[in-house]
Amino acid sequence: MLTLLLNRFPALSRRRMSGGLILLAMAVVAADLLGLPVDRTWAGAGYWAAAALLWPGLARRNRIQALLLLAIGGLCLAWSAWQGAAVDVGRIVSSNSGLLSMLVAVSFLGLVSRPAGESEERLPRGRRAVLSTLGAVHLFGSVINLSSVFIIGDRLARQGSLSREQSIALIRGFTAAAFWSPFFAAMAVALSVAPGAHLASLWLVSMPLALLGLGLTFWQLCRQQGGEAAPVGDFTGYPLHPGGIWLPALLAACVLLLHQLWPALSILAVITLLAPALSLLVLFGARRSPLAALGRLVNGRLPQMGNELALFLAAGVLGYGLETLIAAWGGTLPLQGFGALEASLTYLATVLLSLLGIHPIICIALAGSVLAPLSPDHTLLALVFLSSWAVGTSTGPLSGINLAFQGRYGVDSFRIMRWNLSYLGLMSVLVVLAIWLLAALLGVD
């Protein structure tokens, strides 16, 4: 019905209107981050309206997946409300508006990320390209988060999509930073539940886990042949030289500086504010019209975000629905303590739930409340949370990174899950060993 109604309007008009709504919605979120008296619900309404306008042009699979997420989330919310739980309509409307605004902000970087002559530059190939791509997305991702994936991914996606090997390298290289990066949302969530964690002790095992994850990915990409796998010699990667890394390096430096000057802002918020400002400044310095660039963005890249809008908005409804459902159920676990065995089981349960489409942030919130009466060691608990985030989000079909890949590059999130199952299994063995090692070092029984 919605598709038939919208098809009465010219597609070009719908695209222009949706691009303007997306830009305005991001501006509302940016104003909220700056402390201005605005209601973020209006940003959510703008994103929903833009998604509706772009709905007829979405891939059929993405529409089915979005409708399924909405249906499950809606049923969870309805059941929770029937049980007496409070349901915040504003939260439903504005769900994931912060993350979507960061994605919109990163789109500004496309206005300046391809200097003259870059399109003709020969990108590196082979084993060295695998290493340079893994290193670039991991290092920059540890500071500027998800934006690093899109800066590098947009450079590699010459025909609008990425290969299996490129997708694996970008996703695993990025998510491995969750093991240790203090700028990752994973660290913020983990330390909010386990504020007493000792970072030096945590990094003693989490940083080697990140290196092992990168090494395992490099080994698998170089060894796998046949089927969907392509020879490593055909791998086209991201160059690690000044011409290829100046933009993410500049953004990373600015993010670090602004985060130090304004520590109350999250890294996601800093990028949302900084990426558009930095891009417009570069355009102004290059004597290129910022208004003309904004026009290209509104008429070009932003209307192409329909898949991302639909999937993230629907996933936000699902996440909120599961959160209210879990809160309505409540419950406790029959445990007497929290040692290496309990920590390992918590990690495995969280990763399994990630495969079922539940984001680790929901599992962490639930585990934190259930395990709190046991007075667990916060350093051990933080390792469990960071590891489940690092491994679970790389594999879970409904994680933010995998949904973003599906929306931006057309790589199906369930195919990504299948590609990363072997990685999940091998890394889980290493994580469990690391949990037992840390428990022994901490003297936890």
C-alpha positions, -999 to +999 in steps of 0.1 A: +000+000+000+028+024+009+047+016-022+016+021-044+009+054-028+044+067-031+048+056-067+022+083-076+050+109-069+080+113-092+110+093-080+133+124-084+111+145-061+110+117-035+148+114-036+153+152-032+128+155-004+143+125+014+178+139+011+167+172+026+149+154+055+180+133+062+202+164+063+177+182+086+175+152+109+213+151+113+213+188+120+187+184+148+209+157+164+240+179+160+221+208+177+211+185+205+247+174+210+257+211+212+232+216+240+206+235+221+169+231+232+157+207+205+138+175+208+156+146+192+123+130+184+120+153+155+152+139+141+138+104+144+106+116+127+127+130+098+146+097+094+113+077+094+098+100+068+128+098+046+128+060+049+091+060+039+098+081+008+127+059-003+108+026+005+097+018-031+134+019-043+147-005-016+159-040-024+131-065-018+152-085+006+159-054+027+122-045+028+113-080+040+140-080+066+130-045+079+093-055+081+103-087+100+124-067+125+095-042+129+070-070+134+091-088+161+099-056+179+063-045+178+051-078+192+077-076+220+066-040+228+029-050+227+035-080+251+056-058+274+029-031+275+002-058+282+024-069+312+024-034+325+057-021+313+060+015+302+066+020+265+082+053+254+068+062+220+095+089+216+122+063+222+107+042+194+107+071+170+142+083+178+158+049+181+192+047+164+190+084+154+224+090+169+240+062+149+222+072+117+234+108+122+270+096+125+265+077+092+251+109+076+280+130+090+305+105+075+289+109+041+302+145+041+338+131+040+330+117+005+330+154-007+367+157+000+380+121+003+389+118-034+414+144-045+423+148-081+441+118-095+432+095-067+407+076-089+435+067-113+458+055-085+467+019-086+455+002-053+478-024-037+470-061-043+479-094-027+491-103+008+506-069+015+472-053+006+455-076+031+479-065+058+477-028+050+438-029+049+436-048+082+461-024+098+444+008+085+408-001+095+419-014+129+441+016+138+418+043+125+387+024+137+401+023+172+398+061+173+372+072+148+350+041+150+326+031+123+335+061+101+369+045+093+351+015+077+332+037+054+361+060+045+381+029+035+351+009+021+340+038-001+375+040-015+376+003-023+340+000-036+347+011-071+314-004-085+294+003-053+301-031-037+328-050-020+342-085-025+339-112+001+375-108+011+373-070+014+342-073+035+358-098+059+390-077+063+371-045+070+346-060+094+370-082+114+397-055+114+373-030+127+355-051+153+388-064+167+394-029+181+366-035+205+389-057+225+409-028+238+401+007+223+390+032+250+372+051+222+349+023+213+313+021+224+321-014+237+345+001+262+321+027+273+293+002+278+316-023+295+330+002+320+295+016+327+286-019+340+321-027+354+334+007+365+361-009+388+379-027+359+417-022+359+426-013+324+463-023+326+454-058+336+426-059+311+448-048+282+474-074+292+451-100+276+427-080+254+454-064+232+469-098+224+434-111+216+430-082+191+464-091+175+454-128+173+421-118+157+439-098+130+465-126+125+438-152+122+420-131+096+452-126+076+459-164+077+424-173+066+423-149+038+456-160+025+448-197+028+412-201+018+406-211-018+376-223-038+339-218-034+332-181-027+368-175-017+391-157-042+429-161-045+448-137-022+466-123-053+433-108-064+427-090-032+426-052-037+433-033-005+437+002+010+470+019+006+490+029+037+508+060+024+503+098+031+480+102+001+458+074+012+456+080+049+456+118+052+419+122+057+413+095+083+446+106+101+434+142+102+400+132+114+415+109+140+438+137+153+409+161+155+387+135+172+414+129+199+419+167+204+382+175+206+375+145+229+402+158+253+387+193+252+352+181+255+353+147+273+315+147+281+309+140+244+311+104+232+333+096+202+302+089+181+289+124+190+323+140+183+324+124+148+288+136+141+298+172+148+334+171+134+330+152+101+307+178+084+326+208+099+360+194+087+347+185+053+332+220+047+364+236+060+385+216+035+361+226+007+363+262+017+401+261+018+402+245-016+380+273-029+352+249-038+316+260-031+303+243+001+267+250-010+272+232-043+287+203-024+257+202-001+235+201-031+253+171-045+251+154-012+213+160-008+206+149-044+232+121-045+246+102-015+219+109+011+190+095-009+211+063-014+208+057+023+174+042+021+185+006+029+205+019+059+176+039+072+151+011+070+174-015+085+187+007+114+153+021+123+137-013+123+166-027+143+162+001+168+125-010+173+136-046+177+163-036+202+139-015+223+113-043+221+137-069+234+150-045+261+114-040+274+107-077+271+137-087+291+130-060+318+094-073+320+106-109+325+133-101+351+148-131+367+180-142+384+206-170+378+213-198+402+250-190+407+270-187+439+300-169+424+316-155+392+348-173+383+364-184+350+337-210+343+309-186+348+327-159+328+332-183+299+295-194+300+285-157+300+307-150+270+294-180+250+258-171+258+262-135+247+278-146+214+251-171+208+225-144+213+244-122+189+239-150+162+201-148+170+201-111+162+204-096+197+230-069+200+257-074+227+247-041+243+213-057+253+231-088+266+256-067+286+228-047+302+210-079+311+241-097+324+252-067+344+219-066+363+217-104+368+254-108+379+256-077+401+245-096+433+275-119+428+299-090+432+320-102+402+356-090+396+351-060+373+382-066+352+372-101+344+336-090+337+349-062+314+369-088+294+338-109+289+318-079+277+345-066+253+352-100+239+316-108+233+312-074+215+343-079+194+334-114+182+297-111+183+293-080+163+315-093+135+292-123+131+257-113+142+235-107+112+218-077+129+248-060+144+253-024+134+284-030+113+268-059+093+236-040+088+256-010+076+275-032+051+242-046+038+227-011+034+257+007+020+274-020-001+247-045-008+265-073+011+239-095+027+243-096+065+235-133+067+262-141+042+286-121+064+275-142+093+283-174+073+317-161+063+326-153+099+314-185+116+348-201+115+363-169+129+338-169+157+346-205+166+384-201+166+383-168+184+359-181+210+385-208+219+411-181+223+388-158+243+379-186+267+416-194+272+422-157+279+394-156+304+409-184+324+443-168+321+430-135+334+411-152+362+443-169+373+463-136+372+436-119+392+433-148+417+396-153+409+384-188+418 
